[in-house]
Amino acid sequence: EPETTRSNAALPTLYITDGQWYISRGKLPELLDKEIAAGNIEPVLVVFVDSRNPDNLQQNRRNQQFFCNPRYVDFFTDELLPTIDNDYSTSGVRDDRVILGLSFGGRNSACFGLMAHDSFAGIAMQSPANSEMVDELRMAYMAQQRLPLQIFLSVGTVNDNTQAGQQFMETLRFQGYDLTYREVDEGHNWDNWGPLLDDVLYTFFAAE
């Protein structure tokens, strides 16, 4: 039974911050089903991490969580990853783990690259927020030896920190990172991020 083999397979995992938006606005579950069914990407376990307070959905905690917050990183490495790897058929190795986010969540992905590269090999950033923060991240990456990361970075060309994004890309290229870079003629919104989701999936999970 192919199905059984697949359910026992050691799956790669994609963790997504602002997961609630990737479901509602990005329609990512539907895209995943389509791309896996078409054989374009390997089966992958996706963890949509909701940034809202579960007891009060009006309260979004991304502004506390996504700024290289060591407690948020520890929540992932000490609690979330072990729980997912225990409860599901994941491979459980860093090479098969990717973290994806947009805007402040893109910044968070870059933070995880710096602070949690023992746990994540793939870092995906869509329009990491704002120019000053991207410059800080660029300097932080520049100050490091190249880390063992594969990186996806995208920016829009309309009111979307384009110049800071381009400079970050150039720094990562200069350091020799395995980098997929996309620049689209859109703004800081879902007209930019949505159509790039298949690019993100192909970058990390393309079928052999």
C-alpha positions in Angstrom: 0.0 0.0 0.0 1.7 3.2 -1.1 -0.4 5.2 1.4 0.9 3.2 4.3 4.5 3.6 3.2 3.9 7.3 3.0 2.3 7.7 6.4 5.3 5.8 7.9 7.8 8.0 6.0 10.1 10.3 7.8 8.6 13.6 6.6 10.4 16.9 6.4 8.7 19.7 8.3 7.8 23.3 7.4 7.1 25.6 10.4 5.2 28.8 9.6 4.8 31.8 11.8 1.6 33.8 11.4 0.3 30.5 10.4 -3.3 31.7 10.6 -2.7 34.2 7.8 -1.0 31.6 5.6 -4.2 29.5 5.9 -6.8 32.2 5.5 -5.0 34.6 3.1 -2.3 32.4 1.5 -4.6 29.4 1.0 -1.5 27.3 1.6 -3.2 24.0 2.7 -4.9 23.9 -0.8 -1.7 24.7 -2.6 0.2 22.0 -0.6 -2.5 19.3 -1.5 -2.3 20.3 -5.2 1.5 20.3 -5.4 1.9 17.1 -3.5 -0.8 15.4 -5.5 0.9 16.5 -8.8 4.2 15.1 -7.6 5.9 18.5 -7.7 7.0 18.4 -4.1 7.7 15.7 -1.6 5.1 15.1 1.1 5.8 17.5 3.9 4.4 18.0 7.4 3.4 21.7 7.8 3.0 23.3 11.3 1.0 26.5 11.1 2.0 28.4 14.3 -0.7 31.0 15.2 0.7 34.1 16.7 -2.5 35.1 18.5 -3.2 34.5 22.2 -5.4 31.3 22.2 -7.4 32.7 25.1 -8.0 36.1 23.3 -7.7 36.0 19.5 -7.9 39.8 19.3 -4.4 39.8 20.9 -1.6 39.1 18.4 1.7 38.5 20.1 4.0 38.7 17.0 5.4 42.0 18.2 6.8 40.4 21.3 7.7 37.1 19.7 9.3 37.9 16.3 12.3 40.1 17.3 15.1 37.6 18.0 13.3 36.8 21.2 15.3 34.1 23.0 12.1 32.9 24.8 10.3 32.4 21.5 13.3 30.5 20.1 13.4 28.3 23.2 9.7 27.6 22.9 10.4 26.2 19.5 13.5 24.2 20.3 12.6 23.0 23.7 8.8 22.5 23.4 7.3 22.7 19.9 9.9 20.7 17.9 10.1 17.8 20.3 6.3 17.6 20.5 5.8 17.5 16.8 8.7 15.0 16.3 7.2 12.8 19.0 3.6 12.9 17.7 4.1 12.8 13.9 6.2 10.8 11.4 8.9 13.4 10.9 12.5 12.8 10.2 13.4 14.9 13.2 16.7 16.2 11.8 17.7 19.8 11.2 18.4 19.2 7.5 14.6 18.5 7.0 13.3 21.5 8.9 12.4 24.9 7.4 10.9 28.0 9.0 8.9 30.5 6.9 7.5 33.9 7.8 6.4 37.2 6.3 7.2 40.8 7.3 8.1 40.7 11.0 7.8 36.9 10.6 10.5 37.1 7.9 12.7 38.9 10.3 11.9 36.1 12.8 13.1 33.5 10.2 16.4 35.4 9.9 16.6 35.4 13.7 16.1 31.6 13.8 18.9 31.3 11.2 21.2 33.1 13.7 19.9 31.6 16.9 18.5 28.2 16.0 20.5 26.9 13.1 21.1 23.7 15.2 17.4 23.0 14.7 16.6 24.6 11.3 18.6 24.2 8.0 16.0 26.1 5.9 15.2 29.8 6.4 12.4 31.4 4.3 11.8 35.2 4.5 9.0 37.0 2.6 9.5 40.8 2.8 11.3 40.8 6.1 10.3 44.0 8.0 11.4 47.1 7.9 14.6 48.6 6.4 16.3 49.3 9.7 15.7 45.8 10.9 16.9 44.2 7.7 20.1 46.3 7.9 20.6 45.0 11.5 20.1 41.4 10.3 22.5 41.9 7.4 25.2 43.2 9.7 24.6 40.2 12.1 24.9 37.7 9.2 28.0 39.6 7.9 29.7 39.3 11.4 29.3 35.4 11.3 31.1 32.7 9.5 28.7 31.3 6.9 26.1 29.2 8.7 24.9 25.8 7.4 21.7 27.3 6.0 19.7 27.2 2.8 17.8 30.5 2.4 14.8 31.8 0.5 14.4 35.6 0.4 11.8 37.7 -1.4 11.0 41.4 -1.6 8.5 43.5 -3.5 9.5 46.6 -5.5 6.6 48.8 -4.4 7.0 50.2 -0.9 8.6 47.0 0.4 12.0 47.7 1.9 13.3 46.9 -1.6 16.8 48.4 -1.2 17.4 46.9 2.2 16.3 43.5 0.9 18.6 43.8 -2.1 21.5 44.6 0.1 20.7 41.7 2.4 20.6 39.4 -0.7 24.0 40.7 -1.9 25.5 40.1 1.5 24.2 36.6 1.6 25.4 35.9 -1.9 28.8 37.4 -1.1 29.1 35.0 1.9 28.3 32.0 -0.3 24.9 31.1 1.0 22.7 28.7 -1.0 20.2 31.5 -1.7 17.0 31.6 -3.7 16.1 35.3 -4.3 12.8 36.6 -5.7 11.9 40.2 -6.5 8.3 40.9 -7.6 6.6 44.0 -8.8 4.2 44.1 -5.9 3.9 45.7 -2.5 4.0 44.6 1.2 0.9 42.4 0.8 -0.6 39.1 -0.3 -0.4 40.0 -4.0 3.4 39.7 -3.4 3.5 36.8 -0.9 0.7 34.5 -2.2 2.0 33.8 -5.7 5.5 33.1 -4.3 4.4 30.2 -2.0 5.0 27.6 -4.7 8.5 29.0 -5.2 9.1 28.5 -1.4 7.8 24.9 -1.6 9.9 24.1 -4.7 13.0 25.6 -3.1 13.0 23.3 -0.1 10.8 20.4 -1.0 11.0 19.8 -4.8 10.4 16.2 -5.7 13.6 14.4 -6.8 
